[in-house]
Amino acid sequence: MKLILGIAVAVALSIGSASAQTKWDLPAGYPPGNFHSKNLVQFADDVKAATQGKLQITVHPGASLFKVPEIKRAVQTGQAQIGELLMVVLENEDAFFGIDNVPFLATSFTEAKKLWSVTRPGVEKRLAAQGMHVLYAVAWPPQGFYSPKPLEKIEDLKGLKFRSYGASADRFGELSGMQVTTIQAAELGQAFATGRVNSMISSGATGYDTKLWEFVKHFYDVQAWLPKNMIIVNDKAWSGLDAATRDAVTKAAATAETRGWAESERLTNFYLDEFRKNGMTAGPPSPALKDGFKKIGEELMKDWLKRAGPDGQAAIDAFRKG
């Protein structure tokens, strides 16, 4: 009888422990070896440790669960409780999300951090209205231009097959006279290998992850902008956590944000060195090419402000206030 009672108690305790445990899925669009993905795994480990296993987050990198453009909707509808996505992919639904990709607005990590502090309230307000909570965001290294041929002036871009990942990049390609195709990060290697695209503007991290030196030989360190990945949570899932668990997640998120920005900055020059080691030319653009990029940037700024309206102008003004 005592043995049966002991077994019953053990089973009850086991059931109680299982019911107290919460499991979340975190879809992400970038390879497991990407610094963003590694940071997510560390964040999940930190949450598990801080909550003593009460909340367990499983990271699904490489668009293995949802592609980047699908992640926001997946989190909003509860198909995933938490997710990471490139903020600018939401620009088509609201131009405010595209402020990251306004060329030459924020071109350094210091400026990008300031831009995030200025725009975060607006981003949070927009996502909160759709049932989501923002945890943190981490910038990519500065964006440069990948080309299959040497470039001396902006006119040299005409006719290139350009990979885009958002509305602003689309417009950049069009103004440069390139043929624009939208390709997600998980499909980049195949797109370059098959010739669907042969150029793009992106960070050193993206080129390194896809070994782009196998397809293009020139990287121009334009430092046009620093887009951000943000981590968002379904509000119902967030509200379902007890206060102590929410506090633990918030602290882990703040740590992940600081760690991610530092790692992005540390890796910037590493990627350029790796390009050179693998036979690419990697350096600044010529003065003429840089001027051409900036002229296009001015046009894109005007275009973005028209679409973003008063909120966009207010964000730009706040950012420029020293």
Buried (B, 14 or more C-beta within 10 A) or exposed (E): EEEEEEEEEEEEEEEEEEEEEBEBBBBBBBBBEBBBBBBBBBBBBBBBEBBEEBBBBBBBBBBEBBBBBBBBBBBBEEBBBBBBBBBBBBBEEBBBBBBBBBBBBBBEBEBBBBBBEBBBEBBBEBBEEEBBBBBBBBBBBBBBBBBBEEBEBBEBBEEBBBBBBBBBBBBBBBBBBBBBBBBBBBBBBEBBEEEBBBBBBBBBBBBBBBEBBEBBBBBBBBBBBBBBBBBBBBBEBBEEBEEEBBEBBEEBBEBBBEBBBEBBBEBBEEBBEBBEEBEBEBBEBBEBBBEBBBEBBEEBBEBBBEBBEEBBEEBBEBBEEE
